[in-house]
Amino acid sequence: MPTVFFTSQLARFIDAPTVVAPGDTLDAVLGNVFSDHPQLKGYILDDQGAIRRHVAVFIDGMQVRDRTNLSVALNDKSEIHIFQALSGG
């Protein structure tokens, strides 16, 4: 099953453990993660179900660029890393 890793910065705000969750798409895996950890959903997704602007998601080392299409295919060994995106000037 895919594994979802959350950045340690999230732990300052909410419980964000590493989770192994079933699913063959990013949407399905996140849905399973959110069913056990509902507080994460509002931090990761906006009210339209898109990845929030301040969040970066990587699947097997590649950044997810399309924030609205979460039907990205996964395999059993996929690793999903969710980070707080950094910006500044």
C-alpha positions in Angstrom: 0.0 0.0 0.0 1.2 3.6 -0.6 2.8 5.4 2.3 2.0 9.1 3.0 4.6 11.2 4.8 3.9 14.6 6.3 6.5 17.2 7.0 7.3 17.7 10.7 6.1 21.4 10.5 2.6 20.1 10.4 3.0 18.5 13.8 3.2 22.0 15.3 -0.4 22.4 14.3 -2.1 19.0 14.0 -1.4 15.3 14.4 0.2 14.3 11.1 1.7 10.7 11.4 3.2 8.7 8.6 0.3 6.6 7.2 0.1 3.5 5.1 -3.3 3.7 3.2 -5.0 1.7 0.5 -5.8 3.2 -2.9 -4.7 3.3 -6.5 -5.0 7.0 -7.0 -3.9 10.0 -4.9 -7.5 10.9 -4.4 -8.3 7.5 -3.0 -5.3 7.3 -0.7 -6.0 10.8 0.7 -9.6 9.9 1.2 -8.5 7.0 3.3 -6.0 9.1 5.2 -8.7 11.8 5.9 -11.2 9.2 7.1 -8.8 8.3 9.9 -7.3 11.8 10.4 -10.0 14.3 9.4 -8.1 17.3 10.8 -5.6 16.9 8.0 -8.1 17.4 5.2 -8.7 21.1 5.8 -5.0 21.7 5.9 -4.2 19.8 2.7 -7.2 20.5 0.5 -9.3 23.6 0.0 -13.1 23.6 0.0 -13.2 22.7 -3.7 -11.1 19.6 -3.0 -7.9 21.0 -4.6 -4.4 21.0 -3.0 -4.0 24.2 -1.2 -1.5 26.8 -2.5 0.7 26.5 0.6 1.0 22.8 0.3 3.4 20.8 -2.0 2.7 17.2 -2.8 5.3 14.8 -4.2 4.7 11.3 -5.5 7.7 9.1 -5.8 9.9 12.2 -6.0 7.9 14.0 -8.6 5.9 17.1 -7.7 2.2 17.1 -8.3 1.6 20.1 -10.6 -2.1 19.9 -11.2 -3.7 20.9 -7.9 -7.2 20.0 -9.0 -6.8 16.6 -10.7 -6.1 14.1 -7.9 -6.6 11.0 -10.0 -2.9 10.5 -10.3 -2.2 6.7 -10.5 -0.2 5.1 -7.7 1.2 1.7 -7.1 1.6 -0.3 -3.9 5.1 1.0 -3.3 4.3 4.7 -4.0 5.5 7.3 -1.5 3.6 10.5 -1.1 5.3 13.3 0.6 3.2 16.3 1.7 5.1 19.5 2.6 4.3 23.0 3.7 5.4 25.0 0.6 7.9 27.8 1.4 7.8 31.2 -0.1 9.4 34.5 0.7 11.4 37.3 -0.7 
